[in-house]
Amino acid sequence: MAHATPTRRTRQVRCLHQQFAQAPALPFADVLPAAEVEQALRDEEVTFRHRLFPPLVTLWVFLSQVLDPDHSCRAAVARFLAWRAARGLAPCSADTSAYCKARRRLPEGVLARLARATGRQAQDQAPPAWRWNGRAVKVVDGSTVSMPDTPANRQAFPHSRSQKPGLGFPIARLVVLFSLAVGTALDAALGRYLGKQTGETALFHTLHDNLEPGDLLLMDRYYGSFWEIALAQQRGADVVTRLHQRRKPDFRTGRRLGREDHVVEWPRPARPAWMEEATYASLPAALAVRELRVRVRQPGFRTQVLVVVTTLLDPAEAPRSDVEVLYRMRWLAELDLRALKQTLQMDVLRCQTPEMVRKEVWAHLLAYNLVRRVMARAAQEAKLLPVQLSFKAAVQAVNAFTGVAWQAAAQELGELGRRLREVLASQRVGNRPNRYEPRARKRRPKEYPLLTVPRDEARARCRAGRYG
């Protein structure tokens, strides 16, 4: 059958979006408007035929898959079949092959565009009270994810060097730029774990277009180098970070602002191999930064003393206490990564090829942002901050509303959304200031020996009657 014309495509997208609003586990019609999905499909020049899994249906089934605790394709297709049955549609096969082929056809760019758009719009729509002195605060942090040990994944994302061949899993490095106000992921970069220009800072350089004049960037000490601060300032953003471990502060020098608080100049180092000469020449010969020592007095905290570096040089505009609190809020990025990797189970990906691995990551980020946008609306209506609401409880509530959304009429979806936001506003994070826990697990794992040879060789030993 011929591809749909633009007019038919627009009509089909709108028709499918009406179904999308009632899709299982996705009551997101108010935070993912049809126009956004239609624009993403148009930008990626997506054309489709009358299939069981057209792009929009594939999209919501994919999102329902990453939101559900059971990440399998079989469970995702079963939810799709149950939804069709609830809507009185004709039955279809429970085989997952059609859905898997549809996921492969869905362009990565559609998922990436929607993930970025939903993250930025949530930040732009945040009330002024959620900003820091009227400024948008963005937090960058990195982590790793693993995936199935297939030849294609091994080639694109090699094992750690410490792993014996056949025993490890491919590892990808992930760097995410979060909005501090609403917790959404504004953008992300995925790359190899090993090799030149694969570190967190190299990946972060690909996200610099997200920095705008007036932004405030929070970073951990890994990013606290001359280059990262200078490149952020070049785009008009200020920085709050921790002093890099290779730098030693000397509070006897510079312009004194207070006790263990001064402004110093960092001379520009020699040009690193990864930096172009034009970029190097555009950076200042010296960088004025403010260093202040923070003493942590809460018992139980591992870090007792740290030095915070910032380009907020005026103590009247940025008092010492405000800078200390602001840097402590950088920890929220760690919690956002935990929500992605543990609550949404993105730490171990399931796809067999690098192309699908990247799509799976963007699907997780899109689902994460949609939940965050619903949480932001719930917080605003309840006059709370998004950080006061539980992300895990929000995911549980979204999944719990699935069955009702299946059978709801279009005019009932608005009321369902309001009820959902009421539930989210009631699920608040406990007020536990200065909480600390030992970095140890109480529950012991099963006493199975570790696999020390490739699995095929271990099976051969079993066939030979050698089980040791």
C-alpha positions as CSV (number, residue, x, y, z in Angstrom):
1,M,0.0,0.0,0.0
2,A,1.3,3.5,-0.8
3,H,2.6,5.8,1.9
4,A,0.1,8.2,3.4
5,T,-0.1,11.8,2.0
6,P,0.8,14.7,4.3
7,T,-2.9,15.5,4.7
8,R,-3.9,11.9,5.5
9,R,-0.8,11.6,7.7
10,T,-1.9,14.6,9.8
11,R,-5.4,13.2,10.1
12,Q,-4.1,9.8,11.0
13,V,-1.8,11.2,13.7
14,R,-4.6,13.1,15.3
15,C,-6.9,10.1,15.1
16,L,-4.2,7.9,16.7
17,H,-3.5,10.5,19.4
18,Q,-7.1,10.2,20.6
19,Q,-6.4,6.5,21.1
20,F,-3.0,7.5,22.6
21,A,-4.8,9.5,25.3
22,Q,-6.5,6.3,26.5
23,A,-3.5,4.0,26.0
24,P,-2.5,1.7,28.9
25,A,-0.3,3.3,31.6
26,L,-0.1,6.6,29.7
27,P,-2.6,9.2,30.9
28,F,-0.4,11.9,29.5
29,A,-2.7,13.6,26.9
30,D,-2.3,17.0,28.7
31,V,1.5,16.9,28.9
32,L,2.2,15.4,25.5
33,P,-0.1,17.2,23.1
34,A,-0.8,15.8,19.7
35,A,0.9,18.7,18.0
36,E,4.2,17.9,19.6
37,V,4.1,14.3,18.5
38,E,2.9,15.3,15.0
39,Q,5.8,17.8,14.7
40,A,8.4,15.3,15.8
41,L,7.1,12.8,13.2
42,R,7.2,15.5,10.5
43,D,10.7,16.6,11.5
44,E,11.9,13.1,11.1
45,E,10.0,12.7,7.9
46,V,8.1,9.7,9.1
47,T,5.7,8.1,6.7
48,F,3.8,5.0,7.6
49,R,1.2,2.6,6.2
50,H,-1.9,1.2,7.8
51,R,-0.2,-1.3,10.0
52,L,-1.2,-2.9,13.4
53,F,1.7,-0.8,15.0
54,P,1.9,2.6,13.3
55,P,4.4,5.0,14.8
56,L,2.2,6.6,17.4
57,V,0.8,3.3,18.7
58,T,4.4,1.9,18.7
59,L,5.4,5.0,20.7
60,W,2.9,4.5,23.5
61,V,3.4,0.7,23.7
62,F,7.2,1.4,24.0
63,L,6.6,4.0,26.7
64,S,4.2,1.6,28.6
65,Q,7.0,-1.0,28.3
66,V,9.6,1.1,30.1
67,L,7.1,2.4,32.7
68,D,5.9,-1.1,33.7
69,P,7.9,-3.1,36.2
70,D,7.9,-6.0,33.6
71,H,10.0,-4.6,30.8
72,S,9.5,-7.5,28.4
73,C,8.1,-7.1,24.9
74,R,5.6,-9.9,25.7
75,A,4.1,-8.0,28.5
76,A,3.9,-4.8,26.4
77,V,2.1,-6.6,23.6
78,A,-0.3,-8.3,26.1
79,R,-1.2,-4.8,27.4
80,F,-1.8,-3.7,23.8
81,L,-4.1,-6.7,23.2
82,A,-6.0,-6.0,26.4
83,W,-6.5,-2.4,25.4
84,R,-7.8,-3.5,22.0
85,A,-10.2,-5.9,23.7
86,A,-11.4,-3.1,26.1
87,R,-12.1,-0.8,23.1
88,G,-14.0,-3.5,21.2
89,L,-11.4,-3.8,18.4
90,A,-10.6,-7.0,16.5
91,P,-8.2,-9.4,18.2
92,C,-4.7,-9.9,16.8
93,S,-1.8,-12.2,17.4
94,A,0.1,-12.2,20.7
95,D,3.4,-12.7,18.8
96,T,5.9,-10.0,19.6
97,S,7.6,-9.9,16.2
98,A,5.3,-7.2,14.7
99,Y,5.9,-5.0,17.7
100,C,9.7,-5.5,17.6
101,K,9.8,-4.7,13.9
102,A,7.8,-1.5,14.6
103,R,10.2,-0.4,17.3
104,R,13.0,-0.8,14.8
105,R,11.2,1.3,12.2
106,L,10.5,4.1,14.7
107,P,13.3,6.7,14.2
108,E,15.5,7.4,17.2
109,G,15.1,11.1,16.4
110,V,11.4,11.0,17.3
111,L,12.1,9.7,20.8
112,A,15.0,12.1,21.2
113,R,13.0,15.2,20.0
114,L,10.1,14.4,22.3
115,A,12.3,13.7,25.3
116,R,14.1,17.0,24.9
117,A,11.0,19.0,24.2
118,T,9.1,17.7,27.2
119,G,12.0,18.3,29.5
120,R,12.5,21.9,28.3
121,Q,8.9,22.8,28.3
122,A,8.4,21.6,31.9
123,Q,11.3,23.9,32.9
124,D,10.1,26.9,30.9
125,Q,6.6,26.5,32.5
126,A,7.9,26.3,36.0
127,P,6.7,29.2,38.3
128,P,9.3,31.9,39.1
129,A,9.3,30.8,42.7
130,W,10.9,27.5,41.7
131,R,14.0,29.3,40.3
132,W,17.1,30.4,42.1
133,N,16.9,34.2,42.2
134,G,15.0,34.1,39.0
135,R,17.6,32.0,37.3
136,A,17.2,28.6,35.7
137,V,19.5,26.0,37.4
138,K,20.8,23.1,35.4
139,V,22.6,20.1,36.9
140,V,24.9,17.7,35.0
141,D,25.9,14.3,36.1
142,G,27.0,11.0,34.6
143,S,26.6,7.3,35.1
144,T,26.8,4.0,33.2
145,V,24.4,1.4,31.9
146,S,24.9,-2.1,30.8
147,M,23.2,-4.2,28.1
148,P,23.0,-7.7,26.7
149,D,26.3,-9.3,25.7
150,T,25.8,-9.5,21.9
151,P,28.5,-9.1,19.2
152,A,26.9,-5.8,18.0
153,N,26.7,-4.3,21.5
154,R,30.3,-5.4,22.3
155,Q,31.6,-3.6,19.2
156,A,29.8,-0.4,19.9
157,F,30.1,-0.4,23.7
158,P,33.2,-2.5,24.7
159,H,33.6,-4.3,28.0
160,S,35.6,-3.0,30.9
161,R,39.3,-3.9,30.5
162,S,39.1,-5.8,33.8
163,Q,36.6,-8.3,32.4
164,K,37.7,-11.6,30.9
165,P,36.3,-12.2,27.4
166,G,32.9,-13.8,27.5
167,L,32.2,-12.9,31.1
168,G,31.4,-9.2,31.1
169,F,28.7,-7.0,29.7
170,P,28.9,-4.1,27.3
171,I,28.9,-0.8,29.1
172,A,27.8,2.6,27.9
173,R,28.5,6.0,29.6
174,L,25.5,8.3,30.0
175,V,25.6,12.0,30.8
176,V,22.4,13.8,31.6
177,L,21.6,17.5,32.0
178,F,18.7,17.9,34.5
179,S,16.5,20.8,35.4
180,L,16.8,21.5,39.1
181,A,13.4,23.2,39.3
182,V,11.3,20.3,37.9
183,G,13.8,17.4,37.7
184,T,13.3,16.7,34.0
185,A,16.1,15.6,31.7
186,L,16.8,18.5,29.3
187,D,19.2,16.5,27.2
188,A,21.5,13.5,27.3
189,A,24.6,12.0,25.6
190,L,25.4,8.3,25.3
191,G,28.8,7.0,24.4
192,R,31.4,4.3,24.9
193,Y,32.8,3.6,28.3
194,L,36.4,3.1,27.0
195,G,38.6,5.0,24.5
196,K,39.6,8.5,23.7
197,Q,37.1,11.3,24.2
198,T,34.6,9.0,25.9
199,G,34.8,10.5,29.4
200,E,31.9,12.4,31.0
201,T,33.3,15.8,30.1
202,A,33.7,14.9,26.5
203,L,30.1,13.8,26.4
204,F,29.0,16.9,28.2
205,H,30.7,19.1,25.5
206,T,28.0,17.8,23.1
207,L,25.3,19.2,25.4
208,H,26.7,22.8,25.6
209,D,24.0,24.1,23.3
210,N,21.6,23.6,26.2
211,L,23.3,26.4,28.2
212,E,21.8,29.8,27.8
213,P,22.7,33.2,29.1
214,G,21.7,33.6,32.7
215,D,21.7,29.9,33.4
216,L,23.3,28.5,36.6
217,L,25.2,25.2,36.1
218,L,25.8,22.8,39.0
219,M,28.5,20.2,38.6
220,D,30.5,17.8,40.8
221,R,34.3,18.0,41.2
222,Y,34.9,15.9,38.1
223,Y,33.8,18.8,36.0
224,G,35.6,21.5,38.1
225,S,38.3,22.3,35.6
226,F,39.4,25.5,34.0
227,W,37.9,24.4,30.6
228,E,34.5,23.4,31.9
229,I,34.0,26.7,33.8
230,A,35.4,28.8,30.9
231,L,33.3,27.1,28.3
232,A,30.1,27.5,30.4
233,Q,30.9,31.2,31.0
234,Q,31.5,31.7,27.3
235,R,27.8,30.8,26.8
236,G,26.7,33.3,29.5
237,A,26.2,30.7,32.3
238,D,27.5,30.8,35.8
239,V,28.9,27.8,37.6
240,V,28.8,26.3,41.0
241,T,31.1,23.2,41.4
242,R,33.5,21.6,43.8
243,L,37.2,22.2,43.5
244,H,38.9,19.6,41.4
245,Q,41.0,17.1,43.4
246,R,44.2,18.1,41.6
247,R,43.9,21.8,42.7
248,K,45.0,22.9,46.1
249,P,43.4,26.1,47.5
250,D,45.5,28.8,49.2
251,F,43.2,31.2,51.1
252,R,46.2,33.5,51.9
253,T,46.1,34.7,48.3
254,G,43.6,36.6,46.1
255,R,40.9,39.1,47.1
256,R,39.5,38.2,50.6
257,L,35.7,38.2,50.9
258,G,35.5,36.6,54.3
259,R,37.0,33.7,56.4
260,E,38.0,31.0,54.0
261,D,36.3,32.8,51.1
262,H,38.2,34.6,48.4
263,V,38.4,35.4,44.7
264,V,41.4,34.2,42.8
265,E,42.6,34.0,39.2
266,W,43.3,30.7,37.5
267,P,45.7,31.1,34.6
268,R,44.8,29.4,31.4
269,P,46.7,26.1,31.0
270,A,48.3,24.8,27.8
271,R,45.9,23.8,25.1
272,P,44.8,20.2,25.5
273,A,44.9,17.9,22.5
274,W,41.2,17.6,22.2
275,M,40.6,21.3,22.0
276,E,40.7,23.2,18.6
277,E,43.1,26.2,18.4
278,A,40.2,28.6,17.6
279,T,38.3,27.5,20.7
280,Y,41.5,27.8,22.8
281,A,42.2,31.3,21.5
282,S,38.6,32.4,22.4
283,L,38.9,31.6,26.0
284,P,40.3,34.1,28.5
285,A,43.9,34.1,29.6
286,A,42.8,34.0,33.2
287,L,39.6,33.0,34.9
288,A,38.3,34.8,38.0
289,V,36.7,32.4,40.4
290,R,35.5,32.4,44.0
291,E,36.6,29.6,46.3
292,L,35.1,29.0,49.7
293,R,35.7,26.2,52.2
294,V,32.6,24.4,53.5
295,R,32.8,22.5,56.8
296,V,30.2,19.8,57.1
297,R,29.1,19.5,60.7
298,Q,26.4,16.9,60.4
299,P,27.4,13.7,62.1
300,G,27.5,10.6,59.9
301,F,28.4,12.4,56.6
302,R,31.4,11.0,54.8
303,T,32.7,14.3,53.6
304,Q,33.7,16.7,56.4
305,V,35.5,19.5,54.5
306,L,35.1,20.6,50.8
307,V,36.0,23.6,48.7
308,V,33.2,25.0,46.5
309,V,34.2,27.0,43.4
310,T,31.8,29.4,41.7
311,T,31.7,32.3,39.2
312,L,29.2,34.1,41.4
313,L,31.8,36.6,42.7
314,D,29.6,39.1,44.4
315,P,28.9,38.1,48.0
316,A,26.0,40.5,48.1
317,E,24.3,38.8,45.2
318,A,25.3,35.3,46.3
319,P,25.9,35.1,50.0
320,R,28.2,32.3,51.3
321,S,25.3,30.4,52.9
322,D,23.3,30.5,49.6
323,V,26.2,29.1,47.6
324,E,26.7,26.3,50.2
325,V,23.0,25.3,50.0
326,L,23.0,25.5,46.2
327,Y,25.9,23.2,45.9
328,R,24.3,20.7,48.3
329,M,21.3,20.7,46.0
330,R,23.5,19.2,43.3
331,W,22.8,15.9,45.0
332,L,19.3,16.0,43.5
333,A,20.9,14.9,40.2
334,E,22.1,11.7,41.9
335,L,18.5,11.1,43.0
336,D,17.2,11.8,39.4
337,L,19.7,9.3,38.0
338,R,18.6,6.8,40.7
339,A,15.0,7.3,39.6
340,L,16.0,6.5,36.0
341,K,18.2,3.5,36.8
342,Q,16.4,1.9,39.6
343,T,12.7,3.0,39.5
344,L,12.6,2.8,35.7
345,Q,15.1,0.0,35.6
346,M,17.4,1.7,33.0
347,D,20.6,0.4,34.7
348,V,20.3,-2.9,32.7
349,L,19.0,-2.4,29.2
350,R,17.4,-5.2,27.2
351,C,17.9,-4.5,23.5
352,Q,20.3,-6.6,21.4
353,T,21.7,-3.9,19.0
354,P,23.3,-0.5,19.5
355,E,20.6,1.2,17.5
356,M,17.8,-0.2,19.7
357,V,19.9,0.4,22.9
358,R,19.9,4.2,22.0
359,K,16.2,4.1,21.4
360,E,15.6,2.3,24.7
361,V,17.6,5.0,26.5
362,W,15.6,7.8,24.9
363,A,12.3,6.0,25.6
364,H,13.3,5.9,29.3
365,L,14.1,9.6,29.3
366,L,10.8,10.5,27.5
367,A,8.8,8.4,30.0
368,Y,10.7,9.9,32.9
369,N,10.0,13.4,31.6
370,L,6.3,12.7,31.1
371,V,6.0,11.6,34.7
372,R,8.0,14.6,35.9
373,R,5.7,16.9,34.0
374,V,2.6,15.4,35.6
375,M,4.3,15.7,39.0
376,A,5.1,19.4,38.3
377,R,1.5,20.2,37.5
378,A,0.4,18.3,40.6
379,A,2.9,20.2,42.7
380,Q,1.9,23.6,41.3
381,E,-1.8,22.9,41.9
382,A,-1.1,21.8,45.5
383,K,1.3,24.7,46.1
384,L,4.2,22.4,46.7
385,L,7.7,21.9,45.1
386,P,8.2,19.0,42.7
387,V,11.1,17.8,44.9
388,Q,8.5,17.2,47.7
389,L,6.7,14.5,45.7
390,S,7.8,10.9,45.3
391,F,8.8,9.8,41.8
392,K,8.4,6.1,42.5
393,A,4.9,6.8,43.9
394,A,4.1,8.8,40.8
395,V,5.1,5.9,38.5
396,Q,3.0,3.5,40.7
397,A,0.0,5.9,40.5
398,V,0.3,6.2,36.7
399,N,0.4,2.4,36.3
400,A,-2.6,2.0,38.7
401,F,-4.7,4.4,36.6
402,T,-4.2,2.2,33.6
403,G,-7.3,0.1,33.8
404,V,-9.5,3.1,34.3
405,A,-8.0,4.9,31.4
406,W,-8.7,1.9,29.1
407,Q,-12.4,2.2,29.4
408,A,-12.8,6.0,29.9
409,A,-14.6,8.1,27.4
410,A,-12.7,11.0,25.9
411,Q,-14.7,13.5,28.0
412,E,-13.7,11.7,31.2
413,L,-9.9,11.9,30.7
414,G,-9.7,15.5,32.1
415,E,-11.3,14.4,35.3
416,L,-9.1,11.3,35.5
417,G,-6.0,13.5,35.0
418,R,-7.2,15.8,37.9
419,R,-7.7,12.8,40.2
420,L,-4.3,11.4,39.2
421,R,-2.6,14.7,40.1
422,E,-4.4,14.7,43.5
423,V,-3.0,11.3,44.2
424,L,0.5,12.5,43.2
425,A,0.2,15.6,45.5
426,S,-0.6,13.3,48.4
427,Q,2.4,11.1,47.9
428,R,5.1,13.3,49.5
429,V,8.7,12.5,50.3
430,G,9.3,12.2,54.0
431,N,11.0,15.2,55.7
432,R,14.3,13.5,56.7
433,P,17.0,16.2,56.8
434,N,20.6,15.2,57.0
435,R,19.7,11.5,56.6
436,Y,22.6,9.1,56.2
437,E,22.9,5.3,55.8
438,P,25.8,2.9,55.8
439,R,27.0,1.9,52.3
440,A,26.3,-1.8,52.9
441,R,23.5,-4.3,52.3
442,K,21.8,-6.3,55.0
443,R,20.2,-9.0,52.8
444,R,22.7,-11.6,51.7
445,P,22.7,-12.8,48.1
446,K,22.3,-16.5,47.3
447,E,25.5,-18.5,47.7
448,Y,26.1,-19.3,44.0
449,P,29.6,-19.4,42.7
450,L,30.6,-16.8,40.1
451,L,30.8,-17.7,36.4
452,T,34.5,-17.7,35.6
453,V,34.4,-19.0,32.1
454,P,32.2,-18.2,29.1
455,R,28.7,-19.7,29.3
456,D,29.2,-22.0,26.3
457,E,32.3,-23.5,27.9
458,A,30.4,-23.9,31.2
459,R,27.6,-25.7,29.4
460,A,30.1,-28.0,27.8
461,R,31.5,-28.9,31.2
462,C,28.0,-29.7,32.4
463,R,27.4,-32.0,29.5
464,A,30.7,-33.7,30.3
465,G,29.5,-34.2,33.9
466,R,31.9,-31.6,35.4
467,Y,29.9,-29.2,37.4
468,G,32.7,-27.5,39.4
